[in-house]
Amino acid sequence: MLVVALSWTIGQATASAAPASPAATAAVVLTYETEGAAEFVDAVRSGAEVWNESVANVQLEPVAAGDEANIEILADDGWPRAQTTSLGNGTVWMGRQAVNDGYDTTRIAAHELGHILGLPDVKPGPCSSLMSGSSAGVGCTNPDPDASERAAVEDNFAAAGKRSAYAYEPRMYRD
C-alpha cells in the first residue's frame, strides 16, 4: 500500500502523494494523540481500528513521539463531541456523561472519529448506523460504520493525493 505523507501548514495537515506505482492505492495516514484520553485510550484505539478495517483511503495511527497529531483525543465530564478544523484534523472529547449513562466507549470513539473523517450525525437513526450516535439507544454497541458511511469516508479521502489541502469548513459536533 502506498502511504501519503502529511505535512503541517499553519497548523493543518496537508497531503502530498508519494511516488505512485501502477497497482498502488494511496491511503492518507492521520495520526491521533491519546495523552489526554485518560481511561479511554483503549476505546480510542479500538475505534480507530474499526475505521482502519472498514476503509482503505484513510488510516488512523497513534502519533509518533515528538510529532504533532492530526487528531487530539481528550477526556472530560461532558457529553462526547468532536470539533473539526479541516477534514482529518480536529479534537475529540470522550465525554464521561454518555459513558456514565451506559453508552459503549468503542462506539463513542468510532462515532466521534467519524466526524473527523467528515461524517455528520444521522439522527434519529438505527443501531446499524454508526453516525446515529446516541439516538440508537444505550443498548446499541455496534461500532461499525454502515455501507453508506464507509463509502462517504472513502469518497472524502479518495482524491487526497491529487490536492494539496482539503477544502472543508470547520465544524463542532455535539452528540
Backbone bond lengths (Angstrom), bond angles and torsions (degrees), N, CA, C in turn:
res aa  C-N    CA-C-N  psi(-1)  N-CA   C-N-CA  omega(-1)  CA-C   N-CA-C  phi
1 M - - - 1.441 - - 1.522 108.25 -
2 L 1.299 117.33 133.80 1.456 123.40 177.42 1.515 108.17 -83.22
3 V 1.300 117.40 131.04 1.456 122.05 -178.19 1.515 109.07 -104.27
4 V 1.310 115.91 137.34 1.454 122.05 178.17 1.521 108.11 -90.41
5 A 1.306 116.18 132.25 1.463 120.88 178.88 1.521 109.44 -82.39
6 L 1.308 116.27 141.28 1.459 121.12 177.29 1.515 109.14 -112.26
7 S 1.309 116.52 137.57 1.455 120.88 175.85 1.522 108.12 -127.22
8 W 1.316 116.88 160.44 1.458 121.30 -177.04 1.516 110.55 -100.69
9 T 1.324 115.84 132.39 1.445 123.10 174.97 1.520 107.05 -134.49
10 I 1.288 116.87 116.00 1.461 122.59 -178.92 1.531 110.14 50.54
11 G 1.331 116.21 45.69 1.447 120.35 174.27 1.515 115.80 78.03
12 Q 1.313 118.94 4.01 1.453 120.90 -179.51 1.519 109.60 -123.18
13 A 1.309 115.21 146.78 1.457 119.63 178.58 1.518 109.56 -76.49
14 T 1.290 115.62 140.78 1.452 121.38 170.53 1.511 106.76 -124.56
15 A 1.292 116.39 151.95 1.456 120.12 -177.00 1.513 110.18 -107.13
16 S 1.312 115.06 140.00 1.451 120.29 171.86 1.510 107.09 -136.09
17 A 1.292 116.67 135.73 1.453 121.00 -174.79 1.517 111.17 -78.15
18 A 1.318 114.85 139.99 1.455 120.77 170.47 1.527 106.67 -76.46
19 P 1.327 118.78 164.85 1.459 119.70 -179.81 1.524 110.89 -53.32
20 A 1.308 115.82 134.40 1.455 121.20 -175.61 1.519 111.75 -86.55
21 S 1.311 114.98 145.63 1.451 120.89 169.02 1.513 106.27 -114.50
22 P 1.319 118.93 153.71 1.460 120.90 -172.06 1.523 114.89 -55.00
23 A 1.330 118.76 -39.24 1.454 120.69 -175.03 1.525 112.91 -97.38
24 A 1.315 118.01 0.49 1.459 120.64 -174.19 1.519 111.80 -81.42
25 T 1.308 114.82 147.83 1.449 121.96 173.58 1.521 107.10 -115.56
26 A 1.318 116.04 125.76 1.465 120.05 -178.68 1.523 109.84 -78.97
27 A 1.303 116.01 136.87 1.464 121.65 174.05 1.518 108.21 -122.75
28 V 1.302 116.26 134.19 1.452 121.15 173.57 1.526 106.90 -78.06
29 V 1.303 116.87 131.30 1.463 121.35 176.68 1.522 107.83 -104.97
30 L 1.328 115.39 118.28 1.456 122.17 176.27 1.518 107.97 -107.90
31 T 1.315 116.11 138.85 1.459 119.47 -179.72 1.524 110.44 -107.08
32 Y 1.325 114.22 150.03 1.461 119.76 178.39 1.521 110.10 -128.08
33 E 1.325 114.81 147.39 1.467 123.56 -178.21 1.526 108.67 -111.49
34 T 1.332 117.09 123.64 1.466 120.75 -178.88 1.526 113.27 -108.98
35 E 1.315 117.49 13.57 1.469 120.32 -178.12 1.528 112.19 -55.54
36 G 1.326 117.09 -35.64 1.461 120.88 -179.49 1.518 113.90 -99.07
37 A 1.339 117.05 12.18 1.464 120.72 -175.11 1.524 114.21 -83.78
38 A 1.325 116.80 -6.36 1.477 122.69 177.31 1.528 111.26 50.13
39 E 1.329 115.98 -124.86 1.463 120.76 -175.25 1.530 113.88 -74.34
40 F 1.325 117.87 -0.67 1.461 121.08 -175.78 1.530 114.25 -99.45
41 V 1.318 118.44 7.67 1.473 121.35 -176.92 1.522 111.18 -55.55
42 D 1.321 117.94 -48.55 1.467 120.39 -178.61 1.525 111.69 -64.77
43 A 1.320 117.38 -39.12 1.465 120.73 178.36 1.524 110.83 -64.05
44 V 1.328 116.91 -40.01 1.467 120.66 178.55 1.523 110.12 -64.98
45 R 1.314 116.92 -44.96 1.472 119.73 177.54 1.525 110.66 -59.56
46 S 1.318 116.81 -42.31 1.466 120.60 178.60 1.525 111.27 -65.34
47 G 1.327 116.83 -42.19 1.463 120.36 177.78 1.514 112.13 -63.26
48 A 1.331 117.02 -39.71 1.471 120.89 176.72 1.523 110.25 -65.08
49 E 1.316 117.08 -40.56 1.463 120.79 179.61 1.529 111.43 -64.55
50 V 1.324 117.11 -35.69 1.467 120.66 175.17 1.525 109.49 -55.70
51 W 1.332 116.54 -48.19 1.466 120.04 179.60 1.524 111.31 -66.20
52 N 1.322 117.65 -40.76 1.468 120.36 -179.86 1.521 111.65 -61.27
53 E 1.318 117.12 -34.69 1.461 121.17 179.18 1.526 112.28 -81.38
54 S 1.327 117.20 -15.79 1.464 121.50 -173.68 1.517 114.59 -98.19
55 V 1.334 117.76 -25.57 1.466 121.26 -176.18 1.521 110.70 -133.63
56 A 1.328 115.60 158.01 1.466 120.79 -178.87 1.524 113.47 -110.08
57 N 1.323 118.32 -25.46 1.464 120.54 -173.10 1.522 114.67 -80.26
58 V 1.324 117.17 -11.61 1.466 121.56 177.95 1.524 108.17 -145.54
59 Q 1.313 116.01 142.69 1.457 122.47 177.35 1.526 108.66 -131.50
60 L 1.318 116.17 144.49 1.461 122.92 -179.35 1.518 108.96 -109.99
61 E 1.323 116.15 126.81 1.462 121.15 -178.09 1.526 110.03 -134.37
62 P 1.340 116.70 150.07 1.467 118.94 174.11 1.528 109.73 -61.23
63 V 1.314 116.82 143.94 1.463 121.24 -179.85 1.526 109.53 -70.34
64 A 1.313 115.85 144.07 1.467 120.89 175.41 1.523 109.28 -74.07
65 A 1.316 115.89 148.11 1.464 121.21 178.82 1.523 110.13 -54.30
66 G 1.318 116.05 131.73 1.456 121.41 178.30 1.517 114.75 88.03
67 D 1.339 118.22 -11.07 1.462 121.34 178.61 1.528 110.12 -94.44
68 E 1.313 115.85 160.35 1.458 121.25 176.44 1.523 108.45 -94.58
69 A 1.316 116.76 133.53 1.461 122.16 -176.79 1.521 111.70 -85.21
70 N 1.326 115.20 154.22 1.460 121.38 171.47 1.526 110.84 -73.72
71 I 1.342 115.18 -33.95 1.458 121.46 -173.21 1.529 109.13 -126.91
72 E 1.313 116.40 124.09 1.459 120.96 175.40 1.525 108.07 -100.88
73 I 1.320 116.43 131.18 1.458 121.89 178.71 1.525 108.57 -109.64
74 L 1.329 116.22 126.20 1.461 121.80 -179.35 1.524 109.87 -126.37
75 A 1.309 116.48 152.48 1.461 122.29 173.22 1.521 108.01 -109.01
76 D 1.334 115.90 139.93 1.459 119.98 173.57 1.523 109.06 -150.95
77 D 1.321 115.99 -179.79 1.461 120.51 -176.48 1.523 113.15 -91.56
78 G 1.324 118.27 3.44 1.455 122.04 179.99 1.516 112.75 -86.47
79 W 1.324 114.58 -159.45 1.459 122.31 177.85 1.529 107.94 -89.14
80 P 1.341 119.27 147.02 1.466 120.57 178.76 1.529 111.03 -58.72
81 R 1.326 115.55 146.37 1.462 120.72 -179.34 1.517 109.33 -163.76
82 A 1.316 114.77 165.86 1.463 121.17 177.45 1.513 108.59 -139.78
83 Q 1.307 115.76 144.58 1.459 121.74 174.46 1.516 107.35 -127.33
84 T 1.329 115.48 121.73 1.458 120.09 177.72 1.514 109.74 -95.22
85 T 1.318 115.54 145.63 1.463 120.90 171.98 1.520 109.56 -106.11
86 S 1.303 116.29 -27.49 1.459 125.06 171.45 1.519 105.84 -164.73
87 L 1.309 117.62 171.05 1.458 120.33 -179.39 1.521 109.64 -58.69
88 G 1.331 116.45 123.23 1.455 121.64 179.21 1.514 114.71 87.59
89 N 1.308 117.54 2.09 1.468 121.84 -177.18 1.521 109.96 -133.27
90 G 1.329 115.95 139.22 1.450 118.75 176.67 1.509 112.47 157.31
91 T 1.331 114.38 -162.16 1.456 122.58 -177.21 1.520 109.53 -127.66
92 V 1.329 115.46 138.61 1.461 123.04 174.04 1.521 107.51 -115.84
93 W 1.321 115.86 132.30 1.459 121.48 173.29 1.524 107.64 -108.55
94 M 1.319 115.84 120.42 1.463 122.15 175.72 1.526 106.74 -88.89
95 G 1.325 116.10 89.14 1.458 121.27 -173.74 1.519 113.42 -75.41
96 R 1.297 114.92 129.25 1.471 121.13 -178.87 1.528 112.71 -69.08
97 Q 1.315 118.20 -21.62 1.461 120.10 -178.85 1.527 110.72 -58.64
98 A 1.321 117.84 -46.29 1.468 120.86 179.49 1.525 111.22 -66.95
99 V 1.317 116.24 -38.41 1.469 120.34 178.44 1.523 109.62 -64.40
100 N 1.317 117.05 -43.60 1.466 121.29 178.06 1.527 111.60 -63.90
101 D 1.338 116.34 -28.04 1.466 120.89 176.63 1.529 111.76 -78.74
102 G 1.339 117.50 -11.27 1.461 121.15 176.27 1.514 116.12 109.67
103 Y 1.326 118.75 3.45 1.469 120.64 179.82 1.528 110.85 -71.93
104 D 1.317 115.83 147.67 1.462 123.96 -176.72 1.533 111.40 -73.02
105 T 1.332 116.59 128.79 1.469 120.65 -174.81 1.528 113.27 -68.99
106 T 1.324 118.50 -35.60 1.468 119.38 178.42 1.520 110.17 -68.16
107 R 1.330 117.28 -41.05 1.468 120.20 176.92 1.530 110.16 -62.49
108 I 1.326 117.09 -42.15 1.466 120.14 177.86 1.526 109.94 -58.73
109 A 1.329 117.10 -49.37 1.467 120.81 -178.12 1.523 111.19 -61.31
110 A 1.327 117.51 -47.11 1.467 120.34 -179.79 1.528 110.78 -62.97
111 H 1.334 116.79 -40.02 1.466 121.57 178.87 1.529 111.04 -62.44
112 E 1.320 117.03 -49.92 1.469 120.29 -178.64 1.527 111.28 -65.47
113 L 1.325 117.60 -38.37 1.470 119.89 175.06 1.527 110.18 -63.92
114 G 1.326 117.50 -32.01 1.467 120.84 174.93 1.520 111.99 -57.81
115 H 1.332 117.28 -38.26 1.468 119.97 175.74 1.527 110.72 -62.56
116 I 1.322 117.34 -43.49 1.464 121.09 179.25 1.526 110.06 -61.49
117 L 1.332 116.41 -31.73 1.465 121.69 179.38 1.528 112.18 -83.97
118 G 1.331 116.86 4.75 1.459 121.00 172.12 1.513 116.79 103.04
119 L 1.320 118.19 8.76 1.463 120.15 -177.30 1.526 111.96 -94.73
120 P 1.332 116.60 138.60 1.464 120.44 174.79 1.534 110.22 -87.09
121 D 1.319 116.11 170.31 1.458 120.43 171.24 1.524 109.10 -68.30
122 V 1.322 116.31 149.42 1.458 123.15 174.56 1.528 105.54 -125.28
123 K 1.324 115.57 86.34 1.466 120.96 -174.77 1.518 110.45 -127.56
124 P 1.324 116.38 139.21 1.459 125.38 -7.35 1.523 109.69 -72.21
125 G 1.304 114.54 160.61 1.452 118.80 -179.64 1.512 111.66 -157.73
126 P 1.329 116.04 165.74 1.462 120.78 -178.26 1.525 111.95 -80.36
127 C 1.296 116.63 165.54 1.463 122.73 178.16 1.528 111.12 -60.49
128 S 1.327 117.67 -27.59 1.469 121.01 -179.74 1.523 112.34 -68.06
129 S 1.325 117.70 -16.56 1.463 122.80 177.37 1.526 109.01 -99.01
130 L 1.328 116.55 113.35 1.464 120.99 178.15 1.520 111.23 -57.03
131 M 1.323 116.59 -40.35 1.453 120.22 -174.42 1.533 112.89 -79.73
132 S 1.346 117.08 3.60 1.464 119.61 171.35 1.522 110.55 -73.61
133 G 1.326 115.55 -16.50 1.458 120.77 174.32 1.509 113.68 53.52
134 S 1.316 115.77 -134.32 1.464 121.41 -174.73 1.521 113.04 -68.39
135 S 1.340 118.51 -18.74 1.464 119.92 -178.65 1.524 111.99 -66.54
136 A 1.338 117.84 -15.92 1.465 121.18 178.03 1.526 111.79 -79.53
137 G 1.313 117.19 -9.73 1.460 121.03 176.67 1.514 113.86 96.61
138 V 1.315 114.84 159.53 1.460 122.38 -177.35 1.522 111.44 -62.71
139 G 1.314 118.00 -32.28 1.461 121.35 -178.34 1.515 114.38 -72.66
140 C 1.321 118.20 -10.91 1.467 121.32 -178.77 1.522 109.61 -80.46
141 T 1.323 115.62 120.10 1.470 120.72 178.55 1.523 112.02 -117.08
142 N 1.332 117.66 9.13 1.465 121.55 -178.35 1.533 110.72 -68.04
143 P 1.345 118.63 114.83 1.461 120.75 179.12 1.525 113.50 -95.91
144 D 1.336 117.09 1.68 1.465 120.22 -171.92 1.521 112.66 -91.92
145 P 1.338 116.98 134.46 1.465 119.85 174.20 1.526 109.72 -68.86
146 D 1.329 116.43 146.39 1.462 119.34 176.78 1.529 109.63 -81.46
147 A 1.317 116.73 178.78 1.470 121.28 -174.50 1.527 112.14 -59.28
148 S 1.331 117.86 -41.04 1.468 119.24 -178.55 1.527 111.06 -70.28
149 E 1.317 117.57 -35.33 1.466 121.24 177.61 1.527 110.60 -67.60
150 R 1.327 116.76 -42.55 1.472 120.29 177.11 1.527 110.36 -61.95
151 A 1.332 116.26 -44.69 1.468 120.45 -179.02 1.525 111.23 -63.00
152 A 1.317 117.51 -39.93 1.467 120.45 179.96 1.524 111.14 -64.11
153 V 1.339 117.49 -42.39 1.467 120.38 178.41 1.527 109.94 -66.61
154 E 1.318 117.50 -41.72 1.469 120.00 177.27 1.528 109.79 -58.41
155 D 1.338 116.77 -44.71 1.469 120.59 178.49 1.525 111.57 -63.84
156 N 1.326 117.18 -41.18 1.465 120.69 -179.28 1.524 112.07 -58.33
157 F 1.324 116.92 -35.32 1.463 120.69 -175.13 1.526 113.59 -108.22
158 A 1.333 118.25 3.78 1.463 121.94 -177.12 1.517 112.89 -62.51
159 A 1.302 117.60 -37.89 1.465 121.01 -175.50 1.521 112.28 -98.43
160 A 1.313 117.80 15.46 1.467 120.88 -174.66 1.516 112.72 -57.10
161 G 1.303 118.02 -36.72 1.453 120.64 -179.99 1.514 113.32 -76.47
162 K 1.333 117.25 -8.10 1.461 121.46 -176.64 1.517 113.33 -104.03
163 R 1.333 117.11 0.85 1.465 119.73 -179.72 1.517 109.25 -139.20
164 S 1.300 115.58 154.55 1.460 119.33 -176.03 1.522 112.88 -91.16
165 A 1.306 117.96 -18.15 1.462 120.59 178.02 1.517 108.25 -151.88
166 Y 1.317 116.09 152.91 1.450 120.61 179.79 1.521 109.88 -86.88
167 A 1.326 116.30 131.96 1.455 121.02 173.73 1.527 106.22 -86.99
168 Y 1.300 116.68 104.28 1.454 120.76 -172.60 1.514 108.26 -156.52
169 E 1.304 116.34 128.13 1.460 120.22 -178.88 1.526 110.61 -83.87
170 P 1.328 118.30 133.72 1.471 120.66 177.69 1.528 111.03 -57.34
171 R 1.326 116.15 144.19 1.461 121.69 -179.01 1.525 109.92 -141.94
172 M 1.326 115.75 153.51 1.465 122.37 172.20 1.519 106.82 -116.95
173 Y 1.330 116.49 123.49 1.461 122.45 178.03 1.517 108.21 -109.45
174 R 1.308 116.81 117.88 1.468 121.61 175.64 1.517 106.58 -110.34
175 D 1.303 115.02 109.37 1.455 119.79 -176.47 1.501 110.21 -87.00
